[in-house]
Amino acid sequence: MAESDDNRPERISDAEHAVMEVLWAKSPLTAAEVCDEVCAERGWSLATVKTLLGRLVQKQAIAAAPDGRRYLYSPLIARAEYVGGESRRLVERLFGGRAAPLFAHLAEQEALTEDDLAEIEVLLKELRQ
């Protein structure tokens, strides 16, 4: 992705993220096909989707390949890479770069289910091996 002044990839907005999710699920897609997936749910027009696609191309998050009179869009970054970067940013920004306070906060807010806790315990056991 394009680099900003602090050498981090340029941020993807929530609206752009919705478009990325569509493209991560299936690509390449035309703007109309992306609109078929998100426009009704979000109250967007095709023009809105085209604007978002253009921004994502500028940020080098997606590629636009000509296909006759239209373009086919595909992600240039993997979803796992994006989620990893956003997770690190969240932990750095809100919890001083430490994950433990994040888990403590989630536990205090009762945002963790028993299934979540069991999954975290399994992950911790794997990390310690």
C-alpha positions in Angstrom: 0.0 0.0 0.0 1.0 3.6 -0.4 3.2 4.9 2.4 2.3 7.8 4.6 4.7 10.2 6.4 5.3 7.8 9.3 6.2 4.9 6.9 3.0 3.0 7.6 0.6 2.0 4.9 -2.1 4.6 4.2 -5.2 3.9 6.3 -8.3 2.3 4.7 -11.5 3.9 5.8 -14.5 1.8 7.0 -16.3 2.3 3.7 -13.2 1.2 1.7 -12.9 -1.7 4.0 -16.4 -2.9 3.1 -15.2 -2.9 -0.6 -12.0 -4.7 0.3 -14.0 -7.5 2.1 -16.0 -8.1 -1.1 -12.8 -8.3 -3.2 -11.1 -10.5 -0.6 -14.1 -12.9 -0.8 -14.0 -13.0 -4.6 -11.9 -11.3 -7.3 -11.4 -10.0 -9.8 -14.7 -8.1 -9.9 -16.1 -5.2 -11.9 -17.4 -2.1 -10.1 -21.0 -3.2 -10.9 -20.3 -6.6 -9.3 -18.9 -5.0 -6.2 -22.0 -2.7 -6.1 -24.2 -5.8 -6.3 -22.6 -7.0 -3.1 -22.7 -3.8 -1.0 -24.9 -1.1 -2.5 -28.3 -2.2 -1.3 -27.0 -3.0 2.2 -25.3 0.3 2.6 -27.5 2.5 0.5 -24.7 3.3 -1.9 -24.8 4.0 -5.6 -22.5 2.6 -8.3 -20.8 6.1 -8.4 -20.0 5.7 -4.7 -18.4 2.3 -5.3 -16.4 3.7 -8.2 -15.1 6.5 -6.0 -14.1 4.0 -3.3 -12.4 1.7 -5.8 -10.5 4.7 -7.2 -9.3 5.6 -3.7 -8.2 2.1 -3.1 -6.3 2.0 -6.4 -4.5 5.3 -5.3 -3.6 3.7 -2.0 -2.2 0.7 -3.9 -4.6 -1.6 -1.9 -6.2 -2.9 -5.1 -5.3 -3.2 -8.8 -7.4 -2.2 -11.7 -6.9 -4.2 -14.9 -8.6 -3.0 -18.1 -11.2 -5.4 -19.5 -12.7 -3.8 -22.6 -14.6 -0.7 -21.5 -14.6 -1.7 -17.9 -12.0 -2.5 -15.2 -11.5 -5.6 -13.1 -10.5 -5.0 -9.5 -8.3 -7.3 -7.4 -6.7 -6.9 -3.9 -3.0 -6.2 -3.8 -2.8 -6.9 -0.1 -3.9 -10.0 1.7 -6.6 -9.8 4.3 -4.4 -11.4 6.9 -1.7 -8.8 6.3 -4.2 -6.0 6.6 -5.8 -7.4 9.8 -2.4 -7.9 11.3 -1.4 -4.3 10.7 -4.7 -2.9 12.0 -4.4 -5.2 15.1 -0.9 -3.9 15.8 -2.0 -0.3 15.3 -4.8 -0.8 17.8 -2.7 -2.4 20.5 0.0 0.3 20.0 -2.4 3.2 20.0 -4.7 2.2 22.9 -2.6 -0.2 25.0 1.0 1.0 24.7 2.0 -1.8 22.4 1.1 -4.5 25.0 -1.6 -7.1 24.3 -2.2 -8.1 27.9 -4.0 -4.8 28.8 -6.3 -5.4 25.7 -7.4 -8.8 27.0 -7.8 -7.3 30.5 -10.0 -4.6 29.1 -12.1 -7.1 27.1 -12.5 -9.3 30.2 -13.5 -6.3 32.4 -16.2 -5.3 29.8 -17.4 -8.9 29.7 -16.8 -8.9 25.9 -15.2 -12.4 26.1 -17.4 -15.4 25.9 -16.5 -18.8 27.4 -15.7 -19.9 23.9 -13.4 -16.9 23.4 -11.6 -17.7 26.6 -11.2 -21.4 25.7 -9.8 -20.4 22.3 -7.4 -18.0 23.9 -6.2 -20.7 26.3 -5.5 -23.0 23.4 -3.5 -20.3 21.6 -1.5 -19.5 24.8 -0.6 -23.2 25.2 0.5 -23.3 21.6 2.6 -20.2 22.0 4.4 -21.6 25.1 5.5 -24.8 23.4 
